[in-house]
């Protein structure tokens, strides 16, 4: 069976449920984490219609997830956002204001406030998550070196409010689950025992030494009980499709982007 299809995604969810995991939104997890839980997060960079398909699959399965939409036209679709929220999923703002404003902090915080209000006119927003903006010189998380997101009624941002020494982080960035070499900012920093805690906003994964290339690797590890009890699973819905040609197009395009990011943008 091909990877990064909706059928494969269903198999992953089914195996996690069979293995005794509960699914929590980011908002629910930071307020009351379960002992064995998956924080199911979706970064909707583009193709919001794909996010809607995934949201329906999860809804039928009785799963709630967190969906982070950008404000740009490739992601922001009011009709789809409302439908996703109506299914019981959490909606969050996938912010990139510092990059959009080219590191003008005053302009960026005004942009953030305005865009947050735009979302809140159609849905509830309690959590946010930065967009990596891989071709930008600026890290959107740096906005919070000067401002406080809790001043805007936000209770959590995963890069700051999840202990990745306890929660194992898995992301399909790069259209693979071991894409550290292709990830500009969405990556986990590992530290050895005794190392100092890194700066706020830097991910740490001390809970597992396992690395996975394919979704089937994750499924097999879950079957064998090798996956950590607490996991953040981050997908990008545009990478998961049920039609052959869109699937092929995403495969070719992502492999091309991986090469570009690795040699021109990834910090070593």
ZADOBA-99829 format. One record per atom (N, C-alpha, C): residue in three letters; x, y, z. Coordinates in steps of 0.02 Angstrom, whole numbers, padded with zeros to 5 digits, always signed. Example, Ala and Ser with C-alpha at 12.3 -4.5 7.8 and 13.67 -1.06 7.14 Angstrom:
# ZADOBA-99829
ALA+00660-00284+00390 ALA+00615-00225+00390 ALA+00660-00165+00390 SER+00642-00112+00354 SER+00684-00053+00357 SER+00645+00002+00394 
This chain:
# ZADOBA-99829
UNK+00042-00060+00000 UNK+00000+00000+00000 UNK+00044+00063+00000 UNK+00025+00112-00039 UNK+00064+00174-00044 UNK+00061+00213+00022 UNK+00114+00250+00036 UNK+00116+00293+00094 UNK+00085+00361+00076 UNK+00067+00398+00127 UNK+00039+00465+00120 UNK-00025+00466+00078 UNK-00065+00414+00089 UNK-00133+00412+00061 UNK-00181+00414+00120 UNK-00244+00430+00106 UNK-00294+00431+00160 UNK-00305+00361+00188 UNK-00298+00310+00147 UNK-00306+00242+00171 UNK-00251+00225+00222 UNK-00190+00245+00207 UNK-00135+00233+00253 UNK-00145+00273+00318 UNK-00170+00334+00311 UNK-00183+00375+00370 UNK-00235+00342+00415 UNK-00287+00314+00386 UNK-00337+00278+00425 UNK-00306+00220+00462 UNK-00261+00183+00430 UNK-00228+00127+00462 UNK-00187+00150+00523 UNK-00154+00207+00516 UNK-00115+00234+00571 UNK-00160+00251+00630 UNK-00215+00285+00617 UNK-00261+00302+00671 UNK-00289+00240+00705 UNK-00308+00191+00664 UNK-00337+00129+00692 UNK-00288+00092+00736 UNK-00224+00091+00715 UNK-00174+00056+00755 UNK-00161+00092+00821 UNK-00160+00158+00819 UNK-00150+00197+00881 UNK-00208+00185+00929 UNK-00269+00183+00903 UNK-00327+00170+00946 UNK-00324+00099+00974 UNK-00307+00051+00932 UNK-00302-00019+00954 UNK-00250-00027+01008 UNK-00197+00013+01004 UNK-00142+00009+01053 UNK-00156+00048+01116 UNK-00216+00076+01122 UNK-00236+00107+01185 UNK-00222+00181+01193 UNK-00205+00214+01138 UNK-00193+00286+01142 UNK-00259+00325+01140 UNK-00263+00377+01180 UNK-00317+00426+01172 UNK-00290+00483+01130 UNK-00337+00519+01098 UNK-00317+00576+01056 UNK-00341+00640+01089 UNK-00295+00689+01094 UNK-00311+00752+01125 UNK-00291+00810+01079 UNK-00331+00863+01082 UNK-00311+00925+01051 UNK-00255+00956+01093 UNK-00220+01003+01065 UNK-00168+01037+01103 UNK-00198+01071+01164 UNK-00255+01104+01154 UNK-00288+01139+01209 UNK-00304+01091+01266 UNK-00332+01033+01251 UNK-00349+00984+01302 UNK-00287+00956+01336 UNK-00235+00943+01297 UNK-00175+00912+01326 UNK-00141+00958+01376 UNK-00134+01022+01360 UNK-00099+01067+01406 UNK-00140+01080+01469 UNK-00205+01070+01465 UNK-00247+01079+01523 UNK-00252+01017+01566 UNK-00257+00958+01535 UNK-00261+00895+01572 UNK-00238+00837+01528 UNK-00172+00824+01528 UNK-00146+00772+01484 UNK-00166+00702+01507 UNK-00181+00659+01459 UNK-00194+00589+01473 UNK-00127+00552+01481 UNK-00129+00494+01514 UNK-00068+00456+01527 UNK-00038+00427+01462 UNK-00082+00407+01416 UNK-00059+00379+01353 UNK-00097+00416+01298 UNK-00064+00465+01268 UNK-00102+00511+01224 UNK-00062+00531+01162 UNK-00100+00543+01109 UNK-00074+00573+01048 UNK-00103+00642+01040 UNK-00061+00693+01038 UNK-00083+00760+01020 UNK-00082+00762+00944 UNK-00140+00762+00914 UNK-00145+00758+00841 UNK-00151+00828+00813 UNK-00098+00849+00778 UNK-00092+00917+00753 UNK-00086+00917+00677 UNK-00122+00962+00645 UNK-00118+00969+00573 UNK-00101+01042+00555 UNK-00045+01051+00520 UNK-00026+01117+00496 UNK-00051+01125+00424 UNK-00103+01166+00415 UNK-00135+01172+00349 UNK-00099+01228+00311 UNK-00043+01211+00280 UNK-00005+01261+00243 UNK-00040+01280+00178 UNK-00072+01231+00147 UNK-00111+01242+00085 UNK-00159+01184+00076 UNK-00200+01188+00024 UNK-00250+01136+00010 UNK-00296+01122+00069 UNK-00334+01172+00092 UNK-00379+01161+00149 UNK-00431+01107+00136 UNK-00446+01094+00072 UNK-00494+01040+00057 UNK-00468+00972+00079 UNK-00401+00963+00078 UNK-00372+00902+00104 UNK-00381+00897+00179 UNK-00374+00954+00213 UNK-00385+00956+00285 UNK-00456+00935+00302 UNK-00503+00957+00262 UNK-00574+00940+00274 UNK-00585+00865+00268 UNK-00553+00833+00218 UNK-00560+00761+00210 UNK-00533+00724+00271 UNK-00475+00746+00295 UNK-00445+00714+00353 UNK-00488+00725+00415 UNK-00515+00786+00422 UNK-00558+00801+00479 UNK-00619+00756+00480 UNK-00647+00742+00422 UNK-00705+00697+00418 UNK-00687+00626+00439 UNK-00629+00602+00417 UNK-00607+00536+00437 UNK-00601+00531+00513 UNK-00570+00581+00542 UNK-00561+00581+00615 UNK-00628+00586+00651 UNK-00672+00627+00625 UNK-00738+00636+00656 UNK-00776+00570+00657 UNK-00776+00535+00602 UNK-00810+00470+00598 UNK-00780+00421+00648 UNK-00714+00426+00658 UNK-00679+00381+00703 UNK-00686+00402+00776 UNK-00715+00461+00788 UNK-00723+00485+00857 UNK-00661+00519+00884 UNK-00619+00546+00839 UNK-00556+00577+00859 UNK-00561+00653+00849 UNK-00533+00690+00897 UNK-00528+00763+00891 UNK-00455+00782+00882 UNK-00443+00831+00839 UNK-00375+00852+00823 UNK-00371+00928+00822 UNK-00310+00953+00818 UNK-00298+01025+00814 UNK-00276+01043+00743 UNK-00312+01091+00713 UNK-00298+01113+00644 UNK-00274+01186+00645 UNK-00214+01196+00618 UNK-00184+01263+00617 UNK-00184+01290+00545 UNK-00224+01341+00534 UNK-00232+01371+00468 UNK-00191+01436+00464 UNK-00159+01446+00406 UNK-00125+01509+00392 UNK-00177+01560+00371 UNK-00156+01623+00368 UNK-00202+01676+00348 UNK-00199+01689+00273 UNK-00150+01660+00239 UNK-00142+01671+00167 UNK-00195+01632+00128 UNK-00207+01653+00066 UNK-00262+01624+00027 UNK-00253+01550+00013 UNK-00191+01524+00013 UNK-00180+01453+00001 UNK-00207+01409+00057 UNK-00219+01440+00115 UNK-00241+01401+00173 UNK-00308+01424+00201 UNK-00319+01489+00203 UNK-00377+01517+00237 UNK-00440+01508+00195 UNK-00487+01468+00221 UNK-00551+01458+00187 UNK-00604+01457+00242 UNK-00643+01510+00248 UNK-00690+01517+00303 UNK-00740+01459+00306 UNK-00765+01438+00249 UNK-00813+01384+00248 UNK-00784+01320+00275 UNK-00724+01303+00254 UNK-00692+01242+00277 UNK-00674+01247+00351 UNK-00648+01304+00372 UNK-00630+01313+00443 UNK-00692+01302+00488 UNK-00748+01330+00468 UNK-00809+01321+00507 UNK-00831+01248+00509 UNK-00826+01214+00453 UNK-00846+01143+00450 UNK-00801+01100+00494 UNK-00736+01114+00493 UNK-00689+01076+00535 UNK-00705+01087+00609 UNK-00718+01149+00628 UNK-00734+01163+00698 UNK-00800+01130+00718 UNK-00849+01130+00674 UNK-00914+01100+00689 UNK-00909+01025+00703 UNK-00857+00993+00678 UNK-00846+00922+00691 UNK-00815+00910+00759 UNK-00800+00963+00796 UNK-00771+00956+00862 UNK-00696+00964+00865 UNK-00665+00980+00808 UNK-00593+00990+00807 UNK-00575+01060+00831 UNK-00514+01066+00856 UNK-00488+01131+00877 UNK-00459+01169+00817 UNK-00473+01233+00813 UNK-00444+01276+00762 UNK-00392+01321+00795 UNK-00334+01327+00763 UNK-00282+01371+00788 UNK-00254+01413+00732 UNK-00219+01466+00750 UNK-00189+01511+00701 UNK-00117+01490+00688 UNK-00101+01474+00625 UNK-00034+01455+00604 UNK+00002+01519+00582 UNK+00029+01554+00631 UNK+00051+01623+00619 UNK+00120+01627+00586 UNK+00128+01680+00547 UNK+00192+01693+00512 UNK+00202+01768+00504 UNK+00177+01806+00552 UNK+00175+01879+00545 UNK+00244+01911+00544 UNK+00291+01883+00581 UNK+00358+01913+00581 UNK+00390+01907+00512 UNK+00380+01851+00480 UNK+00407+01842+00412 UNK+00371+01886+00362 UNK+00305+01889+00367 UNK+00266+01929+00320 UNK+00283+02003+00326 UNK+00300+02024+00387 UNK+00318+02095+00399 UNK+00392+02107+00398 UNK+00431+02058+00376 UNK+00503+02065+00367 UNK+00538+02091+00429 UNK+00521+02060+00485 UNK+00553+02073+00550 UNK+00539+02143+00578 UNK+00488+02177+00552 UNK+00465+02238+00584 UNK+00419+02218+00641 UNK+00445+02218+00702 UNK+00409+02189+00759 UNK+00344+02226+00775 UNK+00345+02291+00771 UNK+00285+02329+00786 UNK+00230+02314+00735 UNK+00250+02311+00673 UNK+00202+02294+00620 UNK+00178+02222+00628 UNK+00224+02178+00646 UNK+00208+02106+00652 UNK+00158+02093+00707 UNK+00165+02125+00765 UNK+00119+02112+00820 UNK+00049+02141+00803 UNK+00047+02196+00767 UNK-00017+02223+00745 UNK-00049+02176+00694 UNK-00007+02148+00650 UNK-00032+02100+00601 UNK-00058+02038+00637 UNK-00022+02014+00687 UNK-00043+01956+00725 UNK-00111+01968+00757 UNK-00118+02025+00790 UNK-00181+02041+00824 UNK-00239+02046+00774 UNK-00226+02076+00717 UNK-00278+02084+00666 UNK-00298+02016+00637 UNK-00250+01975+00622 UNK-00264+01909+00594 UNK-00299+01863+00644 UNK-00278+01869+00707 UNK-00311+01829+00759 UNK-00384+01849+00765 UNK-00398+01913+00762 UNK-00466+01937+00765 UNK-00506+01913+00705 UNK-00475+01910+00647 UNK-00508+01885+00587 UNK-00531+01813+00597 UNK-00488+01772+00625 UNK-00506+01703+00640 UNK-00562+01700+00692 UNK-00555+01741+00743 UNK-00603+01736+00799 UNK-00673+01760+00780 UNK-00681+01792+00724 UNK-00747+01811+00701 UNK-00786+01750+00676 UNK-00750+01696+00660 UNK-00784+01637+00634 UNK-00774+01574+00676 UNK-00726+01576+00723 UNK-00713+01516+00764 UNK-00677+01537+00828 UNK-00672+01489+00874 UNK-00636+01500+00936 UNK-00562+01484+00926 UNK-00519+01526+00953 UNK-00447+01515+00949 UNK-00418+01520+01018 UNK-00390+01465+01043 UNK-00357+01465+01108 UNK-00283+01447+01103 UNK-00262+01417+01047 UNK-00192+01400+01039 UNK-00168+01423+00970 UNK-00103+01432+00965 UNK-00071+01453+00903 UNK-00011+01408+00890 UNK+00015+01410+00830 UNK+00076+01373+00814 UNK+00110+01408+00756 UNK+00175+01418+00762 UNK+00210+01455+00710 UNK+00215+01416+00645 UNK+00215+01453+00589 UNK+00229+01424+00524 UNK+00304+01432+00512 UNK+00336+01378+00488 UNK+00409+01378+00482 UNK+00437+01428+00432 UNK+00398+01448+00381 UNK+00421+01497+00331 UNK+00493+01481+00309 UNK+00504+01422+00277 UNK+00572+01399+00265 UNK+00614+01445+00220 UNK+00584+01484+00176 UNK+00624+01527+00133 UNK+00635+01596+00163 UNK+00608+01607+00222 UNK+00616+01672+00256 UNK+00679+01672+00300 UNK+00708+01730+00308 UNK+00766+01737+00353 UNK+00745+01738+00426 UNK+00681+01749+00439 UNK+00659+01761+00507 UNK+00619+01703+00535 UNK+00630+01690+00598 UNK+00594+01638+00635 UNK+00534+01670+00669 UNK+00474+01648+00652 UNK+00414+01680+00678 UNK+00407+01674+00753 UNK+00440+01625+00784 UNK+00438+01619+00857 UNK+00471+01678+00891 UNK+00517+01712+00856 UNK+00553+01768+00887 UNK+00507+01826+00905 UNK+00447+01826+00878 UNK+00398+01878+00896 UNK+00387+01879+00971 UNK+00391+01820+01003 UNK+00376+01815+01074 UNK+00437+01829+01118 UNK+00491+01851+01088 UNK+00547+01877+01127 UNK+00532+01949+01150 UNK+00485+01981+01115 UNK+00466+02050+01132 UNK+00395+02057+01157 UNK+00353+02008+01141 UNK+00282+02012+01160 UNK+00261+01948+01195 UNK+00200+01947+01222 UNK+00175+01889+01260 UNK+00110+01866+01228 UNK+00109+01806+01202 UNK+00048+01783+01168 UNK-00011+01772+01215 UNK+00003+01762+01279 UNK-00051+01754+01327 UNK-00091+01819+01337 UNK-00060+01875+01319 UNK-00097+01939+01321 UNK-00154+01940+01271 UNK-00154+01893+01224 UNK-00205+01890+01172 UNK-00255+01833+01186 UNK-00255+01808+01247 UNK-00302+01755+01265 UNK-00281+01687+01238 UNK-00218+01679+01221 UNK-00191+01616+01196 UNK-00162+01577+01255 UNK-00181+01513+01261 UNK-00158+01473+01318 UNK-00098+01429+01301 UNK-00084+01419+01237 UNK-00027+01375+01221 UNK-00002+01385+01150 UNK+00063+01376+01143 UNK+00098+01372+01079 UNK+00145+01312+01087 UNK+00140+01260+01046 UNK+00176+01198+01060 UNK+00251+01206+01066 UNK+00281+01254+01030 UNK+00353+01262+01034 UNK+00376+01288+01101 UNK+00329+01315+01140 UNK+00346+01342+01205 UNK+00313+01304+01263 UNK+00258+01271+01250 UNK+00217+01244+01305 UNK+00213+01169+01308 UNK+00249+01134+01264 UNK+00253+01062+01268 UNK+00324+01042+01288 UNK+00330+00998+01336 UNK+00394+00972+01359 UNK+00414+00914+01313 UNK+00458+00927+01264 UNK+00477+00876+01217 UNK+00531+00830+01245 UNK+00546+00837+01309 UNK+00583+00786+01344 UNK+00537+00731+01368 UNK+00472+00745+01367 UNK+00421+00697+01388 UNK+00377+00675+01330 UNK+00366+00719+01283 UNK+00322+00704+01226 UNK+00365+00693+01164 UNK+00357+00634+01133 UNK+00395+00618+01073 UNK+00363+00652+01013 UNK+00404+00687+00974 UNK+00378+00728+00919 UNK+00390+00692+00852 UNK+00336+00685+00814 UNK+00340+00656+00747 UNK+00308+00705+00698 UNK+00343+00721+00644 UNK+00315+00766+00594 UNK+00330+00739+00525 UNK+00283+00749+00478 UNK+00293+00727+00409 UNK+00323+00782+00366 UNK+00353+00833+00397 UNK+00388+00885+00359 UNK+00440+00852+00313 UNK+00438+00871+00250 UNK+00482+00839+00201 UNK+00450+00777+00169 UNK+00386+00764+00187 UNK+00349+00705+00163 UNK+00384+00641+00183 UNK+00411+00641+00242 UNK+00442+00582+00271 UNK+00445+00595+00346 UNK+00453+00543+00385 UNK+00451+00551+00458 UNK+00519+00559+00489 UNK+00571+00558+00448 UNK+00640+00567+00473 UNK+00674+00623+00434 UNK+00636+00676+00421 UNK+00660+00728+00376 UNK+00701+00783+00408 UNK+00738+00767+00461 UNK+00777+00819+00496 UNK+00824+00857+00449 UNK+00853+00821+00401 UNK+00902+00852+00357 UNK+00870+00901+00308 UNK+00803+00898+00303 UNK+00768+00942+00256 UNK+00727+00995+00291 UNK+00723+00991+00357 UNK+00681+01038+00395 UNK+00721+01100+00413 UNK+00693+01157+00398 UNK+00727+01219+00413 UNK+00718+01237+00487 UNK+00655+01235+00511 UNK+00642+01253+00581 UNK+00600+01201+00619 UNK+00562+01160+00583 UNK+00518+01113+00616 UNK+00555+01048+00630 UNK+00602+01051+00677 UNK+00643+00994+00693 UNK+00654+00988+00768 UNK+00674+00928+00789 UNK+00686+00914+00859 UNK+00760+00915+00873 UNK+00779+00951+00924 UNK+00848+00950+00947 UNK+00854+00898+01003 UNK+00900+00851+00995 UNK+00910+00800+01046 UNK+00967+00821+01092 UNK+00960+00803+01156 UNK+01015+00820+01202 UNK+01032+00760+01245 UNK+01095+00754+01262 UNK+01118+00699+01304 UNK+01102+00715+01377 UNK+01101+00662+01418 UNK+01089+00672+01490 UNK+01142+00718+01518 UNK+01121+00766+01558 UNK+01167+00812+01589 UNK+01175+00877+01551 UNK+01153+00878+01488 UNK+01157+00940+01450 UNK+01110+00992+01479 UNK+01128+01053+01471 UNK+01084+01107+01495 UNK+01021+01110+01454 UNK+00968+01131+01485 UNK+00905+01140+01449 UNK+00914+01195+01397 UNK+00892+01183+01334 UNK+00902+01233+01282 UNK+00857+01293+01291 UNK+00869+01343+01250 UNK+00827+01403+01252 UNK+00754+01386+01241 UNK+00711+01429+01267 UNK+00640+01420+01257 UNK+00625+01419+01182 UNK+00581+01373+01163 UNK+00563+01369+01092 UNK+00604+01319+01053 UNK+00654+01288+01084 UNK+00694+01237+01050 UNK+00669+01169+01071 UNK+00651+01128+01023 UNK+00623+01063+01039 UNK+00675+01015+01065 UNK+00655+00973+01113 UNK+00698+00922+01140 UNK+00660+00856+01139 UNK+00693+00803+01120 UNK+00662+00737+01122 UNK+00709+00689+01158 UNK+00697+00679+01221 UNK+00738+00633+01260 UNK+00700+00569+01275 UNK+00640+00562+01248 UNK+00597+00506+01267 UNK+00603+00446+01221 UNK+00636+00452+01165 UNK+00641+00396+01118 UNK+00701+00405+01072 UNK+00734+00349+01057 UNK+00788+00349+01009 UNK+00765+00323+00942 UNK+00700+00308+00936 UNK+00674+00280+00875 UNK+00667+00333+00820 UNK+00683+00312+00759 UNK+00673+00354+00701 UNK+00632+00315+00650 UNK+00587+00349+00616 UNK+00542+00316+00570 UNK+00546+00350+00502 UNK+00550+00309+00449 UNK+00553+00336+00381 UNK+00482+00341+00352 UNK+00443+00288+00361 UNK+00376+00285+00330 UNK+00322+00282+00384 UNK+00261+00293+00362 UNK+00204+00285+00408 UNK+00198+00213+00431 UNK+00216+00166+00387 UNK+00213+00095+00405 UNK+00263+00079+00460 UNK+00319+00113+00462 UNK+00367+00104+00517 UNK+00335+00123+00584 UNK+00297+00177+00584 UNK+00263+00199+00645 UNK+00210+00148+00665 UNK+00173+00124+00617 UNK+00120+00075+00631 UNK+00150+00012+00661 UNK+00205-00013+00632 UNK+00237-00073+00658 UNK+00265-00063+00728 UNK+00295-00005+00740 UNK+00321+00010+00807 UNK+00266+00013+00858 UNK+00209+00042+00838 UNK+00151+00046+00883 UNK+00124-00023+00899 UNK+00121-00067+00849 UNK+00099-00136+00859 UNK+00142-00172+00910 UNK+00207-00158+00909 UNK+00254-00192+00953 UNK+00261-00157+01021 UNK+00224-00102+01031 UNK+00228-00067+01094 UNK+00291-00027+01103 UNK+00322-00006+01049 UNK+00386+00029+01052 UNK+00379+00105+01051 UNK+00318+00130+01037 UNK+00308+00202+01033 UNK+00299+00230+01103 UNK+00323+00291+01113 UNK+00317+00324+01179 UNK+00244+00332+01198 UNK+00231+00338+01263 UNK+00163+00345+01287 UNK+00132+00413+01269 UNK+00174+00463+01262 UNK+00149+00530+01243 UNK+00183+00550+01178 UNK+00141+00568+01129 UNK+00166+00582+01062 UNK+00130+00644+01035 UNK+00168+00688+01002 UNK+00137+00739+00959 UNK+00148+00717+00888 UNK+00093+00706+00852 UNK+00095+00684+00783 UNK+00072+00742+00739 UNK+00118+00769+00700 UNK+00104+00828+00659 UNK+00103+00809+00585 UNK+00047+00821+00552 UNK+00043+00809+00480 UNK+00027+00874+00444 UNK+00042+00874+00379 UNK+00025+00928+00334 UNK-00024+00899+00282 UNK-00087+00915+00287 UNK-00139+00882+00247 UNK-00127+00883+00172 UNK-00090+00932+00145 UNK-00079+00933+00073 UNK-00038+00873+00050 UNK-00004+00840+00096 UNK+00038+00782+00078 UNK-00001+00717+00075 UNK-00064+00719+00099 UNK-00104+00657+00104 UNK-00161+00662+00054 UNK-00164+00616+00007 UNK-00215+00621-00045 UNK-00244+00552-00060 UNK-00299+00551-00096 UNK-00331+00489-00116 UNK-00333+00482-00191 UNK-00313+00534-00228 UNK-00310+00532-00300 UNK-00237+00523-00322 UNK-00227+00484-00375 UNK-00160+00465-00395 UNK-00117+00523-00418 UNK-00143+00564-00465 UNK-00101+00616-00493 UNK-00084+00672-00443 UNK-00130+00695-00401 UNK-00110+00742-00349 UNK-00059+00712-00301 UNK-00064+00647-00288 UNK-00016+00612-00245 UNK+00053+00613-00276 UNK+00056+00597-00341 UNK+00121+00597-00377 UNK+00150+00667-00380 UNK+00108+00716-00395 UNK+00131+00785-00399 UNK+00162+00808-00334 UNK+00130+00791-00278 UNK+00157+00810-00212 UNK+00222+00774-00198 UNK+00226+00711-00217 UNK+00288+00672-00207 UNK+00346+00704-00244 UNK+00338+00719-00308 UNK+00392+00748-00348 UNK+00410+00818-00323 UNK+00360+00859-00309 UNK+00372+00927-00287 UNK+00408+00928-00220 UNK+00387+00884-00173 UNK+00417+00883-00107 UNK+00489+00859-00110 UNK+00503+00809-00151 UNK+00572+00785-00158 UNK+00617+00840-00186 UNK+00591+00878-00233 UNK+00629+00935-00260 UNK+00642+00987-00206 UNK+00590+01003-00167 UNK+00597+01053-00114 UNK+00647+01029-00061 UNK+00647+00965-00047 UNK+00693+00939+00003 UNK+00766+00953-00016 UNK+00782+00944-00080 UNK+00850+00956-00103 UNK+00867+01030-00096 UNK+00821+01073-00115 UNK+00832+01145-00110 UNK+00841+01166-00038 UNK+00797+01143+00006 UNK+00801+01162+00076 UNK+00866+01137+00108 UNK+00885+01075+00092 UNK+00944+01046+00123 UNK+01007+01086+00107 UNK+01014+01107+00045 UNK+01076+01139+00024 UNK+01076+01215+00028 UNK+01017+01245+00035 UNK+01016+01318+00034 UNK+00986+01350+00097 UNK+00945+01311+00135 UNK+00910+01343+00191 UNK+00922+01311+00258 UNK+00936+01245+00260 UNK+00943+01211+00325 UNK+01005+01235+00360 UNK+00996+01253+00424 UNK+01053+01275+00465 UNK+01088+01215+00493 UNK+01153+01213+00486 UNK+01192+01157+00513 UNK+01235+01180+00571 
